[in-house]
């Protein structure tokens, strides 16, 4: 089926027999313009007939700081959380006539070019553990609560000696993840967690796990930094002939689509952040937070725990 072409300002001008500038004056309600009521009515009728909708991004670029919000996403934060957060943030901004610009990595010169109303960093609230102004340090609906859910699920399945698997590169949230995991373990009366770094290359990951298990044989469960690290752990344990979950349980974090495709299918923590995105949008726009309520994080139980 052929794609229906979007009506343009030029189309509206042609249909109403006026210049594009006149159409723009009418649509923007520009003051001090001598445009007759008959002409104004003709333009508005053409807008309705053609189904014309102003291009939001172009309008935002013209108006600068009043209509653009920039979201910076750091490397290593891509996943279900960022995708659902983006959906909510974008939808809420659009509902209030604003445009979202997403930048992976530092925004740099982009900020000078578009003069945004606000700049958000996806990882910053989570890093501090104060997601959504959670005065409990993130223990209600922030990273701390979600890490605790991961550790508690392992404990409820009989595991006492656990490890936290981290990526080899500097993870944006690695240090705070380990701290929250240790606090969660302590609150459950568990011994301190060991940590193991899992390189991206398969052979190096297998070697790291072999070395780790040689000195940490009591560990019966691994909580991974994210699903990507969890899948590397599963692959490494399989190469070492370690049964999962028989000899060692593994739980991921942030529920990517790949975990369900692995054998055994990965148990993980799912965080639906769409409401977080909507709340962030309302905050930067200075709006009432209303009745938006985040969906509690939950464990997706599969086969590795």
TINUFI-509989 format. One record per residue: x, y, z of N, C-alpha, C in turn; residue in three letters. Coordinates in steps of 0.2 Angstrom, whole numbers, padded with zeros to 4 digits, always signed. Layout:
<papas>
XYZXYZXYZALA...
</papas>
This chain:
<papas>
+0004-0006+0000+0000+0000+0000+0004+0006+0000UNK+0003+0011-0004+0007+0017-0005+0006+0021+0001UNK+0012+0024+0004+0011+0028+0010+0008+0035+0008UNK+0003+0037+0012+0000+0043+0012+0004+0049+0013UNK+0005+0054+0008+0009+0059+0010+0006+0064+0015UNK+0011+0066+0019+0009+0071+0024+0008+0078+0021UNK+0002+0081+0022+0001+0088+0020+0006+0093+0023UNK+0008+0098+0019+0013+0103+0021+0010+0110+0021UNK+0014+0114+0024+0011+0121+0024+0010+0124+0017UNK+0014+0122+0012+0014+0124+0005+0007+0121+0002UNK+0005+0115+0004-0002+0113+0002-0008+0117+0005UNK-0007+0119+0011-0012+0123+0014-0013+0130+0010UNK-0007+0132+0009-0007+0139+0006-0010+0139-0001UNK-0008+0133-0005-0011+0132-0012-0018+0131-0012UNK-0021+0128-0007-0028+0126-0006-0032+0132-0004UNK-0029+0137-0001-0033+0143+0002-0031+0149-0002UNK-0026+0148-0007-0025+0154-0012-0021+0160-0008UNK-0017+0158-0003-0013+0163+0000-0006+0161+0000UNK-0001+0165+0003+0006+0163+0003+0007+0159+0010UNK+0013+0155+0010+0014+0151+0016+0015+0156+0022UNK+0018+0162+0021+0019+0166+0026+0012+0168+0030UNK+0007+0169+0025+0000+0171+0028-0003+0165+0032UNK-0002+0159+0029-0004+0153+0033-0001+0152+0040UNK+0006+0153+0040+0010+0153+0046+0007+0158+0051UNK+0006+0164+0048+0003+0170+0053-0003+0167+0056UNK-0008+0164+0052-0014+0162+0055-0013+0156+0060UNK-0009+0151+0058-0009+0146+0063-0005+0147+0069UNK+0000+0152+0069+0003+0154+0075+0000+0160+0078UNK-0006+0162+0076-0009+0168+0079-0005+0174+0080UNK-0001+0175+0075+0004+0181+0075+0001+0187+0076UNK+0003+0191+0081+0000+0198+0082+0002+0203+0076UNK-0002+0208+0076-0001+0214+0071-0001+0212+0064UNK-0005+0207+0062-0006+0206+0055-0013+0207+0053UNK-0013+0211+0047-0020+0212+0044-0023+0207+0040UNK-0026+0202+0042-0028+0196+0039-0036+0196+0040UNK-0040+0196+0034-0047+0197+0035-0050+0190+0038UNK-0056+0191+0041-0059+0185+0044-0060+0180+0039UNK-0062+0182+0033-0064+0177+0027-0058+0173+0025UNK-0052+0177+0025-0046+0173+0023-0044+0168+0029UNK-0044+0171+0035-0043+0166+0041-0047+0160+0041UNK-0054+0161+0039-0058+0155+0039-0056+0150+0034UNK-0054+0153+0028-0053+0149+0022-0047+0145+0023UNK-0042+0148+0027-0036+0144+0029-0037+0139+0033UNK-0041+0140+0039-0042+0135+0044-0047+0129+0041UNK-0051+0131+0036-0055+0126+0033-0050+0121+0028UNK-0045+0124+0025-0040+0120+0021-0036+0116+0026UNK-0034+0118+0032-0031+0114+0037-0035+0108+0038UNK-0041+0109+0040-0046+0103+0042-0047+0099+0036UNK-0048+0101+0030-0049+0097+0024-0043+0093+0022UNK-0037+0096+0023-0031+0092+0021-0028+0088+0027UNK-0031+0089+0033-0028+0085+0039-0021+0088+0041UNK-0020+0094+0039-0013+0097+0041-0011+0097+0048UNK-0005+0095+0050-0003+0095+0057+0004+0098+0056UNK+0005+0103+0060+0012+0107+0061+0017+0102+0062UNK+0023+0102+0059+0029+0097+0061+0032+0099+0068UNK+0031+0095+0073+0033+0097+0079+0040+0098+0080UNK+0044+0094+0077+0052+0096+0078+0054+0102+0075UNK+0051+0104+0069+0052+0110+0066+0050+0116+0070UNK+0044+0115+0073+0042+0121+0077+0046+0121+0083UNK+0048+0116+0086+0052+0116+0092+0059+0119+0091UNK+0062+0118+0085+0068+0121+0083+0068+0128+0082UNK+0062+0131+0080+0061+0138+0079+0060+0141+0086UNK+0057+0138+0090+0055+0141+0097+0061+0140+0102UNK+0066+0135+0101+0071+0134+0105+0069+0132+0112UNK+0072+0135+0117+0071+0132+0124+0064+0131+0126UNK+0059+0134+0123+0053+0133+0126+0050+0126+0124UNK+0053+0122+0119+0049+0116+0117+0054+0110+0116UNK+0060+0110+0117+0064+0104+0116+0067+0102+0123UNK+0067+0095+0124+0070+0092+0130+0075+0087+0127UNK+0081+0087+0130+0086+0082+0127+0087+0077+0133UNK+0087+0071+0130+0089+0065+0135+0095+0062+0133UNK+0100+0062+0137+0107+0059+0136+0106+0052+0139UNK+0108+0047+0135+0109+0040+0137+0116+0038+0137UNK+0118+0036+0142+0125+0034+0143+0126+0027+0140UNK+0132+0025+0138+0134+0018+0135+0133+0013+0141UNK+0130+0008+0140+0129+0003+0145+0122+0003+0148UNK+0118+0008+0147+0111+0009+0150+0106+0007+0145UNK+0107+0004+0139+0102+0002+0135+0099-0004+0137UNK+0092-0005+0137+0089-0010+0139+0081-0009+0140UNK+0078-0014+0143+0071-0013+0144+0069-0006+0148UNK+0073-0005+0153+0072+0001+0157+0072+0008+0153UNK+0078+0008+0149+0078+0014+0144+0073+0015+0139UNK+0071+0009+0136+0066+0009+0131+0059+0011+0134UNK+0057+0008+0140+0051+0010+0142+0051+0017+0145UNK+0056+0019+0148+0057+0026+0150+0056+0031+0145UNK+0059+0029+0139+0059+0034+0133+0052+0034+0131UNK+0048+0029+0130+0041+0029+0128+0037+0034+0132UNK+0038+0033+0139+0034+0037+0143+0036+0045+0143UNK+0042+0046+0143+0045+0053+0142+0043+0056+0136UNK+0043+0052+0130+0042+0055+0124+0034+0056+0123UNK+0030+0052+0126+0023+0052+0125+0020+0058+0129UNK+0023+0059+0135+0021+0064+0140+0023+0071+0137UNK+0029+0072+0135+0031+0078+0132+0027+0080+0126UNK+0025+0075+0121+0021+0076+0116+0014+0078+0118UNK+0012+0076+0123+0005+0078+0125+0005+0085+0127UNK+0011+0088+0129+0011+0095+0131+0015+0099+0126UNK+0015+0097+0120+0018+0101+0114+0025+0102+0114UNK+0029+0097+0117+0036+0097+0117+0039+0091+0113UNK+0045+0092+0111+0049+0087+0107+0055+0084+0111UNK+0055+0078+0111+0061+0075+0114+0067+0073+0109UNK+0073+0075+0111+0079+0074+0107+0083+0069+0111UNK+0084+0063+0108+0088+0058+0112+0095+0058+0109UNK+0100+0058+0114+0107+0058+0112+0111+0053+0116UNK+0114+0048+0112+0118+0043+0115+0125+0046+0116UNK+0126+0046+0123+0133+0049+0125+0132+0057+0126UNK+0137+0060+0127+0137+0067+0129+0134+0071+0123UNK+0130+0076+0125+0126+0080+0120+0131+0085+0117UNK+0136+0088+0120+0141+0092+0117+0138+0098+0113UNK+0140+0099+0107+0137+0105+0103+0130+0105+0101UNK+0127+0099+0102+0120+0099+0101+0116+0104+0105UNK+0118+0105+0112+0115+0109+0116+0115+0116+0114UNK+0121+0118+0111+0122+0125+0109+0118+0126+0103UNK+0116+0121+0099+0113+0122+0092+0105+0123+0094UNK+0103+0119+0099+0095+0119+0099+0093+0123+0106UNK+0097+0124+0110+0095+0128+0116+0089+0125+0120UNK+0090+0119+0122+0084+0115+0125+0081+0118+0131UNK+0075+0116+0132+0072+0118+0139+0075+0115+0145UNK+0077+0108+0144+0080+0104+0149+0084+0099+0146UNK+0089+0097+0150+0093+0091+0148+0093+0086+0154UNK+0091+0080+0152+0090+0074+0157+0095+0069+0155UNK+0098+0066+0160+0102+0060+0160+0099+0054+0162UNK+0098+0049+0158+0095+0043+0160+0098+0040+0166UNK+0104+0040+0167+0108+0036+0172+0108+0040+0179UNK+0108+0047+0179+0109+0051+0185+0105+0049+0191UNK+0098+0049+0190+0094+0048+0196+0096+0041+0199UNK+0097+0036+0194+0098+0029+0196+0105+0028+0200UNK+0109+0032+0197+0116+0032+0200+0116+0034+0208UNK+0112+0039+0209+0112+0042+0216+0107+0037+0220UNK+0103+0033+0217+0099+0029+0221+0093+0033+0223UNK+0091+0039+0220+0086+0043+0222+0081+0044+0217UNK+0079+0038+0213+0075+0038+0208+0068+0041+0210UNK+0066+0046+0206+0059+0049+0207+0058+0052+0214UNK+0064+0055+0216+0064+0059+0223+0062+0054+0229UNK+0064+0048+0228+0063+0043+0233+0068+0044+0239UNK+0065+0047+0244+0069+0049+0250+0072+0044+0254UNK+0069+0038+0252+0072+0032+0255+0079+0029+0252UNK+0082+0033+0248+0088+0031+0244+0087+0026+0239UNK+0081+0026+0236+0080+0022+0231+0077+0015+0233UNK+0076+0014+0239+0073+0008+0242+0066+0007+0241UNK+0062+0012+0238+0055+0011+0237+0054+0009+0230UNK+0057+0013+0225+0056+0012+0218+0062+0014+0214UNK+0068+0014+0217+0074+0015+0213+0078+0009+0212UNK+0085+0010+0210+0089+0005+0209+0090+0000+0215UNK+0090+0003+0221+0091-0001+0227+0086-0006+0228UNK+0080-0004+0227+0074-0008+0228+0074-0014+0223UNK+0076-0012+0217+0076-0017+0211+0082-0022+0212UNK+0088-0020+0215+0093-0024+0216+0091-0029+0222UNK+0088-0026+0227+0086-0030+0233+0081-0035+0230UNK+0077-0034+0226+0072-0039+0223+0076-0045+0220UNK+0081-0043+0216+0085-0048+0213+0089-0053+0218UNK+0091-0050+0223+0095-0054+0229+0090-0058+0233UNK+0084-0054+0234+0079-0058+0238+0076-0064+0235UNK+0076-0064+0228+0073-0069+0224+0078-0075+0225UNK+0084-0074+0225+0089-0079+0226+0089-0082+0233UNK+0088-0078+0238+0088-0080+0245+0081-0084+0246UNK+0076-0082+0243+0069-0086+0244+0070-0093+0240UNK+0075-0094+0236+0075-0100+0233+0081-0104+0236UNK+0083-0102+0242+0087-0106+0246+0095-0104+0245UNK+0097-0099+0242+0104-0098+0241+0106-0093+0246UNK+0112-0094+0249+0115-0090+0254+0121-0087+0252UNK+0125-0091+0248+0132-0088+0246+0131-0086+0239UNK+0132-0079+0237+0130-0077+0231+0136-0072+0228UNK+0136-0071+0222+0141-0067+0219+0137-0062+0214UNK+0140-0056+0213+0137-0051+0208+0142-0051+0202UNK+0140-0052+0196+0144-0052+0190+0143-0046+0187UNK+0149-0043+0186+0149-0036+0183+0153-0036+0176UNK+0151-0031+0171+0155-0031+0165+0162-0029+0166UNK+0166-0030+0161+0173-0029+0161+0174-0021+0161UNK+0171-0018+0157+0171-0011+0156+0168-0007+0162UNK+0170-0001+0163+0167+0003+0168+0159+0004+0167UNK+0155+0000+0171+0148+0001+0170+0146+0007+0174UNK+0141+0011+0171+0139+0017+0174+0137+0016+0181UNK+0134+0011+0182+0131+0009+0189+0134+0004+0193UNK+0140+0002+0190+0143-0004+0193+0144-0003+0201UNK+0147+0002+0203+0149+0003+0210+0143+0003+0214UNK+0138+0007+0212+0132+0008+0216+0128+0001+0216UNK+0128-0002+0211+0125-0009+0211+0128-0013+0216UNK+0135-0014+0217+0138-0018+0221+0136-0016+0229UNK+0136-0009+0230+0134-0007+0236+0127-0009+0238UNK+0123-0008+0234+0116-0009+0235+0115-0017+0236UNK+0118-0021+0232+0118-0028+0233+0120-0030+0240UNK+0126-0027+0242+0129-0029+0249+0124-0027+0254UNK+0121-0021+0253+0116-0019+0259+0110-0024+0259UNK+0108-0026+0253+0102-0030+0252+0103-0037+0256UNK+0109-0039+0254+0111-0046+0257+0112-0045+0265UNK+0115-0040+0267+0115-0039+0274+0108-0039+0278UNK+0104-0035+0274+0097-0035+0277+0093-0041+0278UNK+0095-0046+0273+0093-0053+0273+0097-0058+0278UNK+0102-0055+0281+0106-0060+0285+0110-0064+0281UNK+0112-0062+0275+0117-0066+0271+0124-0064+0272UNK+0129-0068+0270+0136-0066+0270+0137-0061+0264UNK+0142-0057+0265+0144-0052+0259+0144-0056+0253UNK+0142-0052+0247+0143-0055+0241+0150-0055+0238UNK+0152-0060+0234+0158-0059+0231+0157-0056+0224UNK+0162-0053+0221+0160-0050+0214+0165-0053+0209UNK+0163-0054+0203+0167-0057+0198+0166-0052+0191UNK+0171-0051+0188+0171-0047+0182+0171-0052+0176UNK+0166-0051+0171+0165-0056+0166+0167-0052+0159UNK+0172-0053+0156+0174-0050+0150+0169-0052+0144UNK+0169-0047+0139+0164-0048+0134+0166-0054+0129UNK+0173-0056+0128+0175-0061+0124+0173-0068+0128UNK+0171-0073+0124+0169-0079+0127+0174-0082+0131UNK+0180-0083+0128+0185-0087+0131+0188-0084+0137UNK+0188-0077+0137+0190-0073+0143+0185-0074+0148UNK+0179-0074+0147+0174-0075+0152+0174-0082+0155UNK+0175-0087+0151+0176-0094+0154+0182-0094+0158UNK+0187-0091+0156+0193-0091+0161+0192-0087+0167UNK+0188-0082+0167+0187-0078+0173+0182-0082+0178UNK+0177-0086+0175+0173-0090+0179+0176-0096+0182UNK+0181-0099+0178+0185-0104+0180+0189-0102+0186UNK+0192-0097+0186+0196-0094+0191+0192-0092+0197UNK+0186-0089+0196+0182-0087+0202+0179-0093+0205UNK+0177-0098+0202+0174-0104+0205+0180-0108+0209UNK+0186-0108+0207+0191-0111+0210+0192-0108+0217UNK+0191-0102+0218+0192-0099+0225+0186-0097+0228UNK+0180-0098+0225+0173-0097+0228+0168-0103+0227UNK+0171-0108+0229+0167-0114+0227+0160-0115+0231UNK+0159-0111+0236+0153-0110+0240+0148-0107+0237UNK+0149-0102+0232+0144-0098+0229+0140-0103+0225UNK+0133-0102+0226+0128-0106+0222+0124-0102+0218UNK+0125-0095+0218+0120-0091+0214+0124-0085+0212UNK+0122-0083+0205+0125-0077+0203+0120-0072+0201UNK+0120-0066+0204+0116-0060+0202+0120-0056+0197UNK+0117-0055+0191+0121-0052+0186+0119-0044+0185UNK+0124-0040+0183+0123-0033+0182+0117-0031+0177UNK+0117-0035+0172+0111-0035+0167+0110-0041+0164UNK+0106-0042+0159+0105-0048+0155+0111-0050+0151UNK+0114-0045+0148+0120-0046+0144+0125-0050+0148UNK+0127-0047+0154+0132-0051+0158+0129-0058+0160UNK+0123-0058+0162+0120-0064+0164+0121-0070+0158UNK+0119-0068+0152+0120-0073+0147+0127-0075+0146UNK+0132-0070+0147+0139-0072+0146+0141-0077+0152UNK+0138-0076+0158+0139-0081+0163+0136-0088+0162UNK+0130-0088+0159+0127-0094+0157+0131-0098+0152UNK+0134-0094+0147+0138-0097+0142+0144-0100+0145UNK+0147-0096+0149+0153-0098+0152+0152-0104+0157UNK+0147-0104+0160+0146-0110+0165+0144-0116+0161UNK+0141-0116+0155+0140-0121+0151+0146-0124+0148UNK+0151-0119+0146+0157-0122+0143+0161-0125+0149UNK+0160-0124+0155+0164-0127+0160+0160-0133+0163UNK+0155-0135+0160+0151-0141+0162+0147-0140+0168UNK+0146-0134+0170+0142-0132+0177+0134-0132+0175UNK+0131-0136+0179+0123-0136+0178+0120-0130+0181UNK+0115-0127+0177+0111-0122+0179+0104-0123+0178UNK+0100-0123+0184+0102-0120+0190+0104-0125+0195UNK+0105-0132+0193+0107-0137+0198+0113-0135+0202UNK+0119-0133+0199+0125-0132+0203+0126-0124+0204UNK+0123-0120+0200+0123-0113+0201+0118-0109+0197UNK+0114-0106+0201+0108-0102+0199+0111-0095+0196UNK+0107-0092+0191+0109-0086+0188+0103-0082+0187UNK+0103-0075+0189+0097-0071+0188+0100-0064+0184UNK+0096-0062+0179+0098-0056+0176+0095-0050+0178UNK+0095-0045+0174+0092-0038+0177+0091-0034+0171UNK+0084-0032+0170+0082-0027+0165+0079-0031+0159UNK+0078-0037+0159+0074-0041+0155+0074-0039+0147UNK+0080-0040+0144+0080-0040+0137+0077-0045+0134UNK+0076-0045+0127+0072-0050+0123+0076-0056+0122UNK+0083-0056+0123+0087-0061+0122+0087-0067+0127UNK+0085-0065+0134+0086-0069+0139+0081-0075+0138UNK+0075-0074+0136+0070-0079+0135+0072-0084+0129UNK+0076-0082+0125+0078-0086+0119+0084-0091+0121UNK+0087-0090+0127+0093-0094+0128+0090-0101+0131UNK+0095-0106+0131+0093-0112+0135+0098-0114+0140UNK+0096-0114+0146+0090-0113+0149+0088-0105+0149UNK+0081-0104+0148+0079-0097+0148+0081-0093+0154UNK+0083-0087+0154+0085-0083+0159+0080-0080+0164UNK+0080-0081+0170+0076-0078+0175+0079-0071+0176UNK+0075-0066+0176+0077-0059+0177+0073-0054+0180UNK+0075-0048+0181+0071-0043+0184+0068-0038+0179UNK+0062-0037+0179+0059-0033+0174+0057-0026+0177UNK+0059-0020+0174+0057-0014+0177+0054-0010+0172UNK+0047-0009+0173+0043-0005+0168+0044+0002+0170UNK+0047+0006+0166+0049+0013+0168+0045+0018+0164UNK+0040+0016+0161+0036+0021+0157+0033+0027+0161UNK+0031+0025+0167+0028+0030+0172+0034+0034+0174UNK+0040+0031+0175+0046+0036+0177+0047+0041+0172UNK+0046+0039+0165+0047+0044+0160+0042+0049+0160UNK+0036+0047+0161+0030+0052+0161+0031+0057+0167UNK+0033+0054+0173+0034+0059+0179+0040+0064+0178UNK+0046+0061+0174+0051+0065+0173+0049+0071+0168UNK+0045+0070+0163+0043+0075+0159+0039+0080+0162UNK+0034+0078+0167+0030+0083+0171+0034+0087+0175UNK+0040+0084+0178+0044+0088+0182+0047+0093+0178UNK+0050+0092+0173+0054+0097+0169+0050+0102+0166UNK+0043+0101+0165+0038+0105+0162+0035+0109+0168UNK+0036+0107+0174+0033+0111+0180+0026+0109+0181UNK+0024+0103+0179+0017+0101+0179+0016+0097+0185UNK+0009+0097+0187+0007+0093+0193+0009+0085+0191UNK+0011+0082+0196+0013+0075+0194+0006+0070+0193UNK+0001+0073+0196-0005+0069+0194-0005+0062+0198UNK-0009+0058+0194-0010+0051+0197-0005+0046+0194UNK+0000+0048+0191+0004+0043+0187+0008+0039+0193UNK+0007+0032+0192+0010+0028+0197+0014+0022+0194UNK+0021+0022+0195+0025+0017+0192+0023+0010+0194UNK+0023+0005+0189+0022-0002+0190+0028-0005+0194UNK+0027-0008+0199+0032-0011+0203+0036-0016+0199UNK+0043-0016+0200+0047-0021+0197+0045-0028+0199UNK+0047-0033+0195+0045-0039+0196+0050-0044+0193UNK+0050-0050+0196+0055-0055+0194+0051-0059+0188UNK+0054-0060+0183+0052-0064+0177+0055-0071+0178UNK+0051-0076+0181+0054-0083+0183+0054-0087+0177UNK+0060-0089+0175+0061-0094+0169+0064-0100+0172UNK+0070-0102+0169+0073-0108+0171+0080-0108+0174UNK+0083-0102+0176+0090-0102+0178+0090-0101+0186UNK+0084-0101+0189+0084-0100+0196+0079-0106+0199UNK
</papas>
